[in-house]
Amino acid sequence: MMGFPHAAHSKYIYSLVSDEECNGLNGYRNSVASIESVDVCSKFKYNFKIYELENQGSGYPFLSLYGFQCSYEEKKLRFLVEFQDASYSPWYQSFNPNKTLIGDGTWNGARNELCIVACHILNQSDPLGSAHVGDCSVRLTVWFPDVRSIKNTHTTEGQIWSTKKAGDYGYFEPIKFQSFDHSWENYGTKYEFTKLEKVRHVCPRSDVAIEEGVAYPSGYNGDMNFDMSVKYGNVDSTGSAIPIFVGDQVYNLYEGFGSNSSPWQEAINHAGPTNISYEIRSDEHQL
């Protein structure tokens, strides 16, 4: 049986991590959102954050972070870092020390990223109970992209790597990971519509007769997300289309776009088409 003591905030010292621990690897960072302040405790504490690994160098497709203790004053946390096969983490799952690391993390305001130093659990099978944390050679960074596009819609990016030398036991090449959600929570401020020319070619714009005094839905209307059903031959496909960005604003189905935005616009104020980026999901069924 193995557990991790939850020490009082005033008694636990985050000795593993500092702002300098993760400065050695910059190759994967592109645009990074500049954040004046972030509440890392509310974002990561008692939350399972699941990320998709870009390659299978670890042998697992997903990585999870679970913050189980946090210092609000220092902006530092204790984490469980687990490699896993599923894209979710049920609360009832058993603890597996063979694929789990434990570490300290801190928010680096100068680089706008979370830095984590993670350690292996050693001697875990010793019947005398000498299991302990050691070999703290794993580093992780997590950041929020400033610019999103059709090829980069996720809200969070990161990387995990080993500080060991190539050829040493336990060494692995740096692995990039990213969230696979397109949630409205987004610290970035920009979206680049990179396929508009192709859209204009496939769907050329035509003049539409607008009746005076008639209200038309704007791009910020809740009806911009919709379900669909397509039948072709013996294939029956159902799916959904959910906006990610509408113009330069993140689409939030549940909270709208703020008190100053209206889901309807008068025809007289119609300023032309509104660019919308969509996440499209579909499931095919043989008839």
Residue frames as qw, qx, qy, qz and C-alpha x, y, z in Angstrom:
[[0.000, 0.889, 0.458, 0.000, 0.00, 0.00, 0.00],
 [0.462, 0.015, 0.043, 0.886, 1.39, 3.41, -0.96],
 [0.002, -0.903, -0.429, -0.033, 0.20, 6.96, -0.30],
 [0.396, 0.396, -0.070, 0.826, 1.40, 10.55, -0.39],
 [0.280, -0.567, -0.535, 0.561, 1.12, 12.64, 2.77],
 [0.116, 0.799, 0.308, 0.502, -0.71, 15.93, 2.34],
 [0.484, -0.205, -0.362, 0.770, 1.55, 18.22, 4.37],
 [0.037, -0.871, -0.341, 0.353, 0.36, 21.55, 5.73],
 [0.485, 0.822, 0.077, 0.288, 1.10, 24.44, 3.37],
 [0.167, -0.925, 0.308, -0.150, 3.43, 26.04, 5.89],
 [0.694, -0.475, 0.538, 0.064, 5.39, 22.82, 6.38],
 [0.834, 0.293, 0.388, 0.261, 5.92, 21.61, 2.82],
 [0.124, -0.724, 0.343, 0.585, 8.92, 23.07, 1.00],
 [0.797, 0.585, 0.136, -0.054, 8.83, 22.98, -2.82],
 [0.456, -0.670, 0.457, 0.367, 12.52, 22.15, -3.01],
 [0.706, 0.154, 0.595, 0.352, 12.59, 20.50, -6.44],
 [0.421, 0.661, 0.462, 0.415, 11.56, 23.34, -8.69],
 [0.175, -0.624, -0.035, 0.761, 12.65, 26.89, -9.53],
 [0.487, 0.781, 0.069, -0.385, 12.10, 29.21, -12.50],
 [0.108, 0.697, -0.633, -0.317, 15.46, 28.14, -13.96],
 [0.592, -0.123, 0.796, -0.027, 14.75, 24.39, -14.03],
 [0.645, 0.487, 0.588, 0.025, 12.88, 24.45, -17.36],
 [0.176, 0.865, -0.143, -0.448, 14.85, 27.08, -19.28],
 [0.360, -0.434, 0.714, 0.416, 16.94, 24.61, -21.22],
 [0.312, 0.240, 0.846, 0.360, 14.48, 23.60, -23.95],
 [0.239, 0.521, 0.132, -0.809, 12.75, 26.06, -26.27],
 [0.086, -0.106, 0.772, 0.621, 12.37, 24.22, -29.57],
 [0.021, 0.456, 0.872, 0.174, 8.63, 23.53, -29.40],
 [0.002, 0.674, 0.432, -0.600, 7.36, 26.92, -28.26],
 [0.284, 0.490, 0.470, 0.678, 5.71, 29.03, -30.94],
 [0.178, -0.568, -0.044, -0.802, 3.29, 31.75, -29.88],
 [0.400, -0.295, -0.746, 0.444, 2.79, 32.01, -26.12],
 [0.225, -0.827, -0.360, -0.368, 0.04, 34.05, -24.49],
 [0.244, 0.302, -0.435, 0.812, 1.37, 36.77, -22.23],
 [0.545, -0.628, -0.531, -0.161, -0.42, 36.44, -18.92],
 [0.057, -0.681, 0.335, -0.648, -0.04, 39.03, -16.18],
 [0.341, -0.290, 0.743, -0.497, -1.37, 36.65, -13.56],
 [0.675, -0.042, -0.627, -0.387, -2.84, 33.17, -13.50],
 [0.636, -0.419, 0.438, -0.477, -4.44, 31.33, -10.59],
 [0.422, 0.319, -0.840, -0.122, -2.59, 28.05, -10.98],
 [0.198, -0.043, 0.860, -0.468, -4.20, 26.62, -7.85],
 [0.615, 0.341, 0.373, -0.605, -7.76, 26.91, -9.13],
 [0.610, 0.526, -0.409, -0.430, -6.72, 25.72, -12.58],
 [0.534, 0.343, -0.773, -0.004, -4.75, 22.61, -11.62],
 [0.156, -0.215, 0.810, -0.523, -5.53, 21.68, -8.00],
 [0.489, 0.191, 0.765, -0.373, -7.88, 18.70, -7.70],
 [0.667, 0.592, -0.012, -0.453, -8.36, 18.69, -11.48],
 [0.727, -0.017, 0.592, 0.347, -7.31, 15.96, -13.87],
 [0.334, 0.766, -0.236, -0.496, -5.80, 17.64, -16.93],
 [0.817, 0.103, 0.536, 0.187, -5.46, 15.20, -19.83],
 [0.191, 0.760, -0.375, -0.496, -3.13, 15.87, -22.76],
 [0.928, 0.344, 0.140, -0.001, -2.46, 14.00, -25.98],
 [0.512, -0.535, 0.478, 0.473, 1.17, 13.08, -26.63],
 [0.460, 0.694, -0.278, -0.479, 2.36, 13.98, -30.12],
 [0.592, 0.375, -0.703, -0.119, 4.34, 10.76, -30.54],
 [0.910, -0.328, -0.149, -0.206, 4.38, 7.41, -28.81],
 [0.418, 0.547, -0.614, 0.385, 7.95, 7.58, -27.51],
 [0.343, -0.388, 0.613, -0.597, 6.67, 6.97, -23.99],
 [0.109, -0.079, -0.989, -0.056, 4.59, 3.98, -25.05],
 [0.078, 0.582, 0.714, -0.381, 1.38, 5.77, -24.06],
 [0.222, 0.571, 0.472, 0.634, -0.89, 8.09, -26.07],
 [0.255, -0.840, -0.215, -0.428, -1.96, 10.34, -23.18],
 [0.413, 0.092, -0.519, 0.743, -0.51, 12.19, -20.22],
 [0.380, -0.786, -0.415, -0.255, -2.40, 13.44, -17.17],
 [0.220, 0.306, -0.443, 0.814, -1.56, 16.06, -14.56],
 [0.530, -0.670, -0.491, -0.171, -3.23, 16.07, -11.18],
 [0.124, 0.501, -0.404, 0.755, -2.39, 18.79, -8.67],
 [0.630, -0.477, -0.612, -0.003, -3.03, 17.56, -5.14],
 [0.463, -0.678, -0.266, 0.505, -1.49, 20.41, -3.12],
 [0.380, 0.658, 0.187, 0.623, -0.89, 24.09, -3.87],
 [0.363, -0.469, -0.268, 0.759, 0.61, 27.20, -2.32],
 [0.245, 0.880, 0.392, 0.111, -1.40, 30.26, -3.35],
 [0.223, -0.915, 0.144, 0.303, 1.33, 32.61, -2.16],
 [0.387, -0.488, 0.629, 0.466, 4.22, 30.94, -4.01],
 [0.707, 0.500, -0.169, -0.471, 2.16, 29.75, -7.03],
 [0.166, 0.403, -0.898, -0.052, 3.64, 26.28, -6.59],
 [0.865, -0.075, 0.009, -0.496, 1.97, 22.87, -6.67],
 [0.364, -0.285, 0.886, 0.027, 2.58, 19.19, -6.06],
 [0.676, 0.343, -0.298, -0.580, 1.63, 17.02, -9.02],
 [0.706, -0.023, 0.705, 0.063, 1.01, 13.44, -9.97],
 [0.376, 0.569, -0.467, -0.563, 2.14, 12.94, -13.58],
 [0.677, 0.009, 0.729, -0.097, 0.77, 9.79, -15.17],
 [0.217, 0.259, -0.712, -0.615, 1.15, 8.19, -18.58],
 [0.549, 0.199, 0.689, -0.429, -2.10, 6.49, -19.58],
 [0.229, 0.147, 0.843, 0.464, -3.95, 4.70, -22.37],
 [0.061, 0.719, 0.687, 0.082, -7.31, 6.48, -22.03],
 [0.158, 0.454, 0.109, 0.870, -8.26, 10.10, -22.68],
 [0.504, -0.665, -0.074, -0.546, -10.00, 10.33, -19.31],
 [0.259, 0.246, -0.785, 0.506, -9.11, 9.63, -15.68],
 [0.626, -0.532, -0.452, -0.347, -11.90, 8.02, -13.65],
 [0.315, -0.703, 0.401, -0.495, -11.75, 8.78, -9.94],
 [0.898, -0.295, 0.254, -0.205, -11.93, 5.09, -9.08],
 [0.792, 0.475, -0.361, 0.128, -8.87, 4.06, -11.09],
 [0.845, -0.463, -0.024, 0.268, -6.11, 2.36, -9.13],
 [0.069, -0.916, 0.363, 0.158, -2.74, 4.00, -8.57],
 [0.944, 0.223, 0.040, 0.238, 0.01, 2.54, -10.74],
 [0.373, -0.821, 0.259, 0.347, 3.52, 3.59, -9.62],
 [0.689, 0.006, 0.527, 0.498, 5.08, 2.02, -12.72],
 [0.337, 0.519, 0.442, 0.650, 3.74, 4.79, -14.95],
 [0.228, -0.928, -0.264, -0.134, 3.34, 7.61, -12.42],
 [0.484, 0.243, -0.280, 0.792, 5.75, 10.37, -11.44],
 [0.332, -0.837, -0.389, 0.194, 5.48, 12.82, -8.57],
 [0.511, 0.267, 0.038, 0.816, 6.76, 16.37, -8.84],
 [0.135, -0.672, -0.293, 0.666, 6.78, 20.02, -7.86],
 [0.377, 0.569, 0.456, 0.571, 5.59, 22.74, -10.21],
 [0.171, -0.591, -0.207, 0.761, 5.82, 26.52, -10.30],
 [0.427, 0.828, 0.353, 0.088, 4.39, 29.24, -12.51],
 [0.513, -0.184, 0.185, 0.818, 7.17, 31.10, -14.31],
 [0.217, 0.848, 0.333, -0.350, 5.73, 34.55, -14.99],
 [0.073, -0.664, 0.429, 0.607, 8.71, 35.68, -17.07],
 [0.012, -0.159, 0.860, 0.484, 8.18, 32.84, -19.56],
 [0.646, 0.069, 0.013, -0.760, 4.40, 32.52, -19.09],
 [0.720, 0.104, -0.658, -0.196, 4.55, 28.79, -18.46],
 [0.806, -0.493, 0.220, -0.243, 4.16, 26.16, -15.78],
 [0.398, 0.544, -0.729, 0.120, 7.41, 24.34, -15.00],
 [0.890, -0.354, 0.115, -0.262, 7.38, 20.90, -13.34],
 [0.169, 0.518, -0.832, 0.103, 10.25, 18.79, -12.04],
 [0.900, -0.143, -0.047, -0.408, 9.07, 15.18, -11.78],
 [0.132, -0.511, 0.837, -0.147, 10.61, 12.19, -10.03],
 [0.652, 0.007, -0.718, -0.242, 10.27, 8.43, -10.30],
 [0.738, -0.484, 0.260, -0.392, 9.01, 6.22, -7.48],
 [0.409, 0.481, -0.772, 0.080, 11.85, 3.84, -6.63],
 [0.083, 0.110, -0.932, 0.336, 11.88, 0.48, -4.80],
 [0.571, -0.126, -0.033, -0.811, 8.11, 0.36, -5.16],
 [0.848, -0.066, -0.456, -0.264, 7.96, -3.44, -4.89],
 [0.260, 0.326, -0.755, 0.506, 10.12, -3.71, -1.78],
 [0.590, -0.491, -0.625, -0.142, 8.12, -5.71, 0.82],
 [0.493, -0.329, -0.451, 0.667, 9.92, -3.82, 3.60],
 [0.008, 0.915, 0.399, -0.059, 8.31, -0.59, 2.49],
 [0.459, -0.466, 0.148, 0.741, 11.41, 1.29, 1.37],
 [0.394, 0.643, 0.477, 0.452, 9.69, 2.88, -1.64],
 [0.234, -0.690, -0.104, 0.677, 10.77, 6.48, -2.07],
 [0.464, 0.875, 0.127, -0.049, 10.93, 9.32, -4.56],
 [0.489, -0.538, 0.425, 0.539, 14.14, 9.68, -6.56],
 [0.434, 0.131, 0.622, 0.638, 15.67, 10.11, -10.02],
 [0.186, 0.801, 0.358, -0.442, 14.19, 13.57, -10.57],
 [0.336, -0.236, 0.531, 0.742, 15.36, 13.83, -14.18],
 [0.201, 0.551, 0.721, 0.371, 12.03, 14.56, -15.90],
 [0.005, -0.310, -0.114, 0.944, 10.93, 18.08, -16.81],
 [0.201, 0.622, 0.720, 0.232, 7.60, 19.38, -18.10],
 [0.009, 0.215, 0.053, -0.975, 6.43, 22.77, -19.26],
 [0.167, 0.629, 0.756, 0.076, 2.83, 23.83, -19.96],
 [0.044, -0.284, 0.028, 0.957, 1.78, 27.06, -21.70],
 [0.421, 0.655, 0.561, -0.282, -1.16, 28.65, -23.50],
 [0.455, 0.240, 0.469, 0.718, -0.82, 29.52, -27.22],
 [0.053, 0.469, 0.129, -0.872, -1.43, 33.14, -28.11],
 [0.454, 0.365, -0.366, -0.726, -2.55, 32.45, -31.69],
 [0.593, 0.110, 0.787, -0.127, -4.88, 29.64, -32.71],
 [0.383, 0.390, -0.493, -0.677, -5.72, 28.39, -36.20],
 [0.890, 0.095, -0.156, -0.419, -7.34, 25.46, -37.98],
 [0.773, 0.246, -0.551, 0.196, -4.16, 23.42, -37.42],
 [0.338, 0.082, -0.622, 0.702, -3.70, 24.61, -33.86],
 [0.425, -0.568, -0.325, -0.626, -7.06, 24.80, -32.12],
 [0.682, -0.400, -0.557, 0.254, -6.15, 23.40, -28.71],
 [0.253, -0.929, -0.049, -0.264, -6.01, 25.72, -25.72],
 [0.554, -0.728, 0.402, 0.032, -2.91, 24.29, -24.06],
 [0.779, 0.482, -0.380, 0.128, 0.49, 23.04, -25.22],
 [0.564, -0.719, 0.402, -0.052, 3.43, 21.54, -23.42],
 [0.682, 0.472, -0.556, 0.058, 6.46, 19.29, -23.60],
 [0.808, -0.527, 0.255, -0.060, 8.11, 16.62, -21.48],
 [0.646, 0.597, -0.444, 0.169, 11.77, 15.64, -21.64],
 [0.878, -0.385, -0.111, 0.260, 14.62, 14.00, -19.77],
 [0.054, -0.944, 0.326, 0.009, 17.70, 15.80, -18.50],
 [0.787, -0.298, 0.491, 0.225, 19.73, 12.61, -18.85],
 [0.066, 0.573, -0.604, -0.550, 22.21, 12.07, -21.66],
 [0.820, 0.312, -0.255, -0.406, 21.28, 10.05, -24.73],
 [0.627, 0.276, -0.721, 0.105, 22.12, 6.42, -24.07],
 [0.095, -0.225, 0.728, -0.641, 21.62, 6.64, -20.31],
 [0.150, -0.363, -0.919, 0.022, 18.96, 4.44, -18.73],
 [0.006, -0.695, -0.583, 0.421, 15.65, 6.27, -18.64],
 [0.039, -0.381, 0.230, 0.895, 16.54, 8.85, -21.31],
 [0.428, 0.575, 0.685, 0.128, 13.88, 9.77, -23.88],
 [0.239, 0.263, 0.314, 0.881, 13.60, 12.38, -26.61],
 [0.196, 0.207, 0.300, -0.911, 11.47, 15.49, -25.91],
 [0.046, 0.440, 0.864, 0.241, 7.76, 14.85, -26.52],
 [0.196, -0.099, -0.022, -0.975, 5.27, 17.58, -27.30],
 [0.030, -0.448, -0.889, 0.093, 1.72, 17.33, -25.97],
 [0.184, -0.145, -0.112, -0.966, -1.45, 19.38, -26.26],
 [0.439, 0.236, 0.630, -0.596, -4.99, 19.47, -24.95],
 [0.049, 0.166, 0.828, 0.533, -7.57, 17.96, -27.28],
 [0.064, 0.732, 0.633, -0.245, -10.43, 20.19, -26.26],
 [0.222, 0.409, 0.252, 0.848, -11.46, 23.51, -27.79],
 [0.265, -0.675, -0.614, 0.311, -12.97, 24.98, -24.64],
 [0.085, 0.915, 0.202, 0.339, -13.97, 28.61, -24.35],
 [0.544, -0.789, 0.128, 0.254, -11.36, 29.08, -21.62],
 [0.750, 0.426, 0.105, 0.496, -8.51, 30.59, -23.58],
 [0.406, -0.716, -0.015, 0.567, -5.69, 32.90, -22.56],
 [0.388, 0.033, 0.479, 0.787, -4.73, 33.64, -26.15],
 [0.211, 0.611, 0.251, -0.721, -6.33, 36.58, -27.93],
 [0.317, 0.526, -0.436, -0.658, -6.02, 35.80, -31.63],
 [0.746, 0.198, 0.635, -0.001, -7.35, 33.40, -34.24],
 [0.052, 0.468, -0.548, -0.691, -5.93, 33.22, -37.75],
 [0.779, 0.419, 0.372, -0.281, -8.42, 32.22, -40.46],
 [0.240, -0.499, 0.663, 0.504, -5.97, 30.61, -42.88],
 [0.315, 0.194, 0.877, 0.307, -8.45, 28.91, -45.26],
 [0.311, 0.637, 0.345, -0.615, -10.71, 31.84, -46.24],
 [0.237, 0.490, -0.517, -0.661, -9.47, 32.01, -49.82],
 [0.072, -0.017, -0.974, -0.216, -10.42, 28.38, -50.34],
 [0.178, 0.493, 0.735, -0.430, -13.79, 29.03, -48.72],
 [0.295, 0.629, -0.004, -0.719, -14.46, 31.94, -51.10],
 [0.193, 0.318, -0.764, -0.527, -13.55, 29.72, -54.04],
 [0.039, -0.195, -0.980, -0.013, -15.83, 26.85, -52.98],
 [0.021, -0.726, -0.666, 0.170, -18.66, 29.09, -51.79],
 [0.241, 0.250, 0.160, 0.924, -18.53, 32.34, -53.77],
 [0.046, 0.418, 0.497, -0.759, -20.34, 35.20, -52.12],
 [0.045, 0.487, 0.641, 0.591, -23.63, 36.31, -53.65],
 [0.173, -0.191, 0.158, -0.953, -25.74, 39.35, -52.90],
 [0.153, -0.408, -0.890, 0.139, -28.64, 38.56, -50.61],
 [0.204, -0.582, -0.291, -0.731, -31.81, 40.63, -50.61],
 [0.244, -0.184, -0.687, 0.659, -32.34, 42.05, -47.13],
 [0.191, -0.721, -0.558, -0.364, -35.77, 43.17, -46.07],
 [0.025, 0.475, -0.261, 0.840, -35.95, 46.44, -44.20],
 [0.551, -0.440, 0.235, -0.669, -36.87, 46.16, -40.56],
 [0.960, -0.096, -0.236, -0.120, -36.21, 42.41, -40.38],
 [0.385, -0.724, 0.565, -0.096, -33.78, 41.11, -37.75],
 [0.846, 0.319, -0.428, -0.012, -31.31, 38.42, -38.80],
 [0.848, -0.498, 0.030, 0.175, -29.22, 36.19, -36.53],
 [0.109, 0.873, -0.475, 0.009, -25.67, 37.35, -36.08],
 [0.660, 0.339, -0.658, 0.129, -22.66, 35.07, -35.98],
 [0.007, 0.304, -0.719, 0.625, -22.81, 35.21, -32.18],
 [0.747, -0.184, -0.031, -0.639, -26.19, 33.52, -31.97],
 [0.542, -0.313, 0.751, -0.212, -26.46, 30.25, -30.05],
 [0.863, 0.360, 0.282, -0.213, -27.90, 28.60, -33.15],
 [0.364, 0.750, -0.530, -0.156, -24.48, 28.75, -34.82],
 [0.139, -0.284, 0.947, -0.061, -23.83, 25.33, -33.28],
 [0.780, 0.159, -0.048, -0.603, -25.97, 22.59, -34.80],
 [0.617, -0.116, 0.779, 0.017, -26.40, 18.85, -35.26],
 [0.497, 0.478, -0.427, -0.585, -26.49, 17.18, -38.66],
 [0.749, 0.028, 0.659, -0.068, -27.40, 13.93, -40.33],
 [0.346, 0.586, -0.518, -0.517, -26.01, 12.80, -43.70],
 [0.825, 0.083, 0.555, -0.068, -26.96, 9.70, -45.68],
 [0.361, 0.666, -0.511, -0.407, -24.86, 8.59, -48.64],
 [0.545, 0.224, -0.793, -0.152, -25.26, 5.13, -50.12],
 [0.758, -0.358, -0.545, -0.023, -25.22, 2.64, -47.28],
 [0.439, -0.015, -0.453, 0.775, -23.53, 5.04, -44.86],
 [0.295, -0.843, -0.362, -0.267, -25.56, 6.98, -42.30],
 [0.493, 0.114, -0.340, 0.793, -23.51, 9.70, -40.62],
 [0.310, -0.889, -0.320, -0.107, -24.52, 11.89, -37.70],
 [0.581, 0.074, -0.214, 0.782, -22.48, 14.70, -36.26],
 [0.201, -0.901, -0.307, 0.232, -22.29, 18.17, -34.83],
 [0.474, 0.500, 0.000, 0.725, -20.66, 21.49, -35.63],
 [0.457, -0.792, -0.287, 0.286, -19.55, 23.71, -32.75],
 [0.307, 0.876, -0.115, 0.353, -17.96, 27.15, -33.25],
 [0.725, -0.212, -0.257, 0.603, -14.53, 27.72, -31.73],
 [0.181, -0.344, -0.044, 0.920, -14.08, 31.38, -32.68],
 [0.292, 0.795, 0.516, 0.133, -16.59, 33.83, -34.12],
 [0.195, 0.932, -0.101, 0.288, -14.63, 36.70, -35.61],
 [0.340, 0.507, -0.586, 0.533, -12.04, 37.54, -32.96],
 [0.522, -0.425, 0.407, -0.617, -14.06, 36.24, -30.01],
 [0.050, 0.098, -0.989, 0.098, -14.01, 32.82, -28.38],
 [0.590, -0.265, -0.442, -0.622, -17.40, 31.13, -28.76],
 [0.060, -0.072, 0.836, -0.540, -18.93, 30.20, -25.40],
 [0.348, -0.335, -0.747, -0.456, -22.16, 28.29, -25.85],
 [0.447, -0.518, -0.697, 0.212, -23.08, 28.49, -22.17],
 [0.293, -0.610, -0.295, 0.675, -22.23, 32.08, -21.25],
 [0.365, 0.886, 0.282, 0.044, -22.65, 33.99, -24.50],
 [0.607, 0.392, 0.004, 0.692, -20.38, 36.81, -25.56],
 [0.246, -0.140, -0.320, 0.904, -20.99, 39.33, -22.82],
 [0.131, 0.659, 0.579, -0.461, -23.67, 41.83, -22.02],
 [0.129, 0.636, -0.168, -0.742, -22.77, 44.14, -24.90],
 [0.053, 0.157, -0.822, -0.545, -23.21, 41.56, -27.65],
 [0.668, 0.224, 0.264, -0.659, -26.57, 40.74, -29.20],
 [0.511, 0.029, 0.839, 0.188, -27.52, 37.46, -30.86],
 [0.435, 0.695, 0.555, 0.137, -29.53, 39.49, -33.38],
 [0.240, -0.339, 0.169, 0.894, -28.57, 42.34, -35.64],
 [0.456, 0.704, 0.290, -0.460, -30.77, 44.66, -37.62],
 [0.739, 0.433, 0.383, 0.347, -30.50, 44.36, -41.37],
 [0.216, 0.962, 0.008, 0.164, -29.68, 48.05, -41.66],
 [0.322, -0.824, 0.467, 0.005, -26.50, 47.47, -39.57],
 [0.958, 0.056, 0.248, 0.131, -25.44, 44.36, -41.43],
 [0.076, -0.843, 0.435, 0.308, -21.72, 44.74, -42.14],
 [0.560, 0.507, -0.620, -0.213, -21.12, 41.59, -44.19],
 [0.880, -0.061, -0.471, -0.017, -20.08, 37.99, -43.53],
 [0.480, -0.726, 0.430, -0.241, -18.71, 36.92, -40.16],
 [0.522, 0.400, -0.752, 0.048, -15.81, 34.47, -40.11],
 [0.785, -0.410, 0.281, -0.369, -16.45, 31.42, -37.93],
 [0.274, 0.402, -0.873, 0.015, -14.13, 28.52, -37.14],
 [0.855, -0.198, -0.029, -0.479, -15.81, 25.19, -36.39],
 [0.199, -0.294, 0.931, -0.086, -15.04, 21.90, -34.73],
 [0.757, 0.128, -0.278, -0.577, -16.91, 19.23, -36.72],
 [0.326, -0.242, 0.895, -0.185, -17.50, 15.79, -35.25],
 [0.737, 0.176, -0.312, -0.574, -19.07, 12.84, -37.03],
 [0.487, -0.184, 0.842, -0.142, -19.90, 9.18, -36.48],
 [0.506, 0.265, -0.578, -0.583, -20.47, 6.85, -39.43],
 [0.609, -0.021, 0.723, -0.326, -22.76, 3.85, -39.30],
 [0.091, 0.088, -0.849, -0.512, -23.23, 1.20, -41.98],
 [0.654, 0.064, 0.098, -0.747, -26.88, 0.76, -42.99]]
